C-alpha cells in the first residue's frame, strides 16, 4: 500500500479505490477480512471520518460487509461487481469516444482492432 495521495480527487475515494484494487487484484478475496478503519487511519495518517466514508460506500454497495465486533469482510461476488463496474466505466470513458473519433476519421473497425493490437504488442516488449 502506498502512503501517497494525489490532489486530483478526494482522499475517501482514493481509500475506497485502494480497497477495490486489492479485491480486483486478488489481494483480498471473498470472505477475507479487509483492513479495519483503525488500521487504515494509522497507516495513512488520515482522519477516521475520511476512511469511514470510503469504507461505508463499499458497504453500501455490498462490496464489503460488517460483522459486528469482528470487522469488515469482502462480500460474495464483490470482485465480479467491481470488474463489471470498471468495464462499464471503461466503455464510457474510452470506447465511446474512440469509436466516435474513429467514425469522424473514417477508421474502420478492422483498422481500430489492428491499431489496438499494434499498441498492445509494443507494450509487451
N, C-alpha and C positions, 0 to 999 in steps of 0.2 A: 504494500500500500504506500502510495506517495503521500507526503505531508503537504504538498503544494496545491493551492487552489488558484484558479485563474479569476480575473476580474470580469470576465465576459458573461457570467451567469451567477445566480445566487448560490451560496455555499450549500444550502439544504438540497438543492437539485444536484449538485456535484456529489454530495454524500450519497444520495439516492442512486446516482449513476454508478458510483463505485461498487455498491452492493449489487446492483443489476449486472454489472460487468463480471463480478465474481460468480454470479449464478450462470450467466451465459457461457462463461469460460470454464465451467465445472469446478471452480474452486470451492463453491458452495453447491451442494446437491440437495435434492428434495429430502426433507426430513432433517437436514443438518441444522445445527444451531448457528444462527447469524451472530455477528458481534453485537454485544449489548450497547445500548446508548452510552452507558458509562465508559465502556472500553473505547468507543469512538470519540467521545469527548476528551478523554485522557490522551489518546493517540494524536488526534488532530489539534488539540488545544483550542477548541471552539466551544461556543455556548451550547448548553444542553438543549435549549428550545430549538436551536437550529438543527441539531441532529435529530431530535424528536420529530420535527416537521417532515424531514425527508423519509425517516423510517415509517412514520404514520401513513404517509402516502402509499408506501409499499404494502402496508397492512390493509388500507382501504381498497387497494386493487387486488387483494388476495394473493400477493406475491410472497408475503411473509404472514405468519400468524403468531399470536401471543399465547404462551402457556403461562397462566398466572403463577407468579413466584418462581418460574423457571427461566423464562426468556423468550426470545424471538426465534422462529424456525422457518425454514424455506418450505413453502406450501407445495402440495402436489400439483404438478402442471405449471409451475412457475416459469421454468425455462422456456417451455413452449409458448406461453403467453408473451414473454419478453421478446423472444425471437420473432414472433408474428408481429408484435408492435413495432419492432425495429425494421422489419421488412416493409411494413406499411409506410413508415416514416421515410425509408429509403426511396420508395416509389414516389412519394410526394415531393421529396427534396431533390431527387436526382433524375429519376427515369422520365417523369412527365416533362421536365424542362429539356432533357436530352432529346426526346422524341419530337417535341415541338421545334427545337432548333434544327434538328436533322431534316424535318419536313421543309422548313424555310430554305435550307441549303440544298435541298434535293438529294439528300443522302438516303440511300435505300436501307432497308432492314438488314440486308445481306452485308452492305458496307459497314453498317454500325457494328454488326457482330464481328466482322473482320478487324475493325479498329479496337474493339474490346479485347479480342484475342491477342492482338499485337501488343497492347498495353500490358495485359496480364503476363504475357510471355517475357516482356522486357523487365518486369518487376521481379521475376523469378531468378534472373541472372545476377 
